[in-house]
């Protein structure tokens, strides 16, 4: 079992010990010698020569966990039954639940919520399907859907292993924006089956949030669903990343005193997020974007099998620059990394324009460590929480869906995404804006409110809102 990122927190080892072969004092000494600090001991079971105990131990990091557990497992007469920590304990039984809004206390209540009186509500919706928004959970409920094919930094781990991430997303929807959501992981990675399944369950939901679906299938799935459903469909890995990145860039450009229509931007990693980030920057007025992937700079002088790469080549790189990242980045004002750790070198940043903006967003290892270029970069941002300026999708999706649900938007269009980015950027006060603070905290309570206000206006202006909500 691998544990990462605990940083001075506790683990719990459940140990089965044969008291004929080993005494607890010997176990405690071994843990102490391995650097573990025991803070609690709980007897779970004791019978005859066998005792089971939970030992709570403070550790420093994942390597320390391995040291402690290997030490314990090497002891004769000890069997390591289980390892858990506060993260695992938080997930026991799942992280979310449903509960009724009103109690059922008698037969009269039962008849109203179920049968026979509920039939009148069903008939009203049958007569006018739009009433589903007022008489069911549809008006405030989003489906969080994944096939488990591209989860976090874990890759294709499948639908069962993807569920904890989707549950976590549902928690964030509720806590940050009051949006109810259901985590749904599909046991198929077939494009047509995914599309058909989502269309079949869509009547219950006011929006569809696609999550962790691998490229290039994610592009077709999202586009087909956008075309074939009348509720907003949002692939967060693409568009959530794009919105927050643009918000960060708005403020970073203010810090370095550059105009968005004058900068040269290099995007490294042309997958789902790279394409979406480039599209939103094109919409925002960036004139020169160059995409770099395994083949080097994408250019319209080449033909690509990947249809999205072909589209990208035809809509970016106006000067038809060719070559690897180290050549393309010369003179660039902005680097956006959505690729892999260690791809950017200090020499590359030195070759950029004055006061370069470096967004090294690969996780867990950025394209370049911030400390390697903090003396030469104008602004640095990453996808990590242990550095300043974390570009985190959590800043986007709760507020954008809050707005889309409230105005019953049919889609989340480019104007709404731009509005969301501008709202996020505005949450950093002008007098506090600096190179280490270009993006608000995910816990900033003003973010969702600001996004809702601006995105609703954008939806109304662009004609995709079916109602104008009261403030």
Buried (B, 14 or more C-beta within 10 A) or exposed (E): EEBEEBEEBBBBBBBBBBEEEBEBEBBBEBBEEBBBEBEEEEEEEEEEEBBBBBBBBBBBBBEBBBBBBEBBEEBEBBBBEEBBBEBBEEBEEEBBEEEEEEEEEEEEEBEBBEEEEEEEBEEEBEEEEEBBBEBBBBBBBBBBBBBBBBBEEEEBBBBEEBBBBBBBBBBBBBEBBEBBBBBBBBEEBEBEEBBEBBBEBBEEBBBBBBBBBBBBBBBBBBEBBBEEBEBBBBBBBBBBBBBBBBBBBBBBBBBBEBEBEEBBBBBBBBBBBBBBBBBBBBBBEBEBBBBBBEEBBBBBEBEBEBEBBBBBBEBBBEEEBBBEBBBBBBEBBBBBBBBEBEBBBBEBBEBBBEBBBBBBBBBEBBBBBBEBBBEBBBBBBBBBEEBBBBBBBBBBBBBBBBBBBBBBBBBBBBBBBBBBBBBBBBBBEEEEBEBEBBBBBBEBEEBBBBBBBBBBBBBBEBEBBEBEEEE
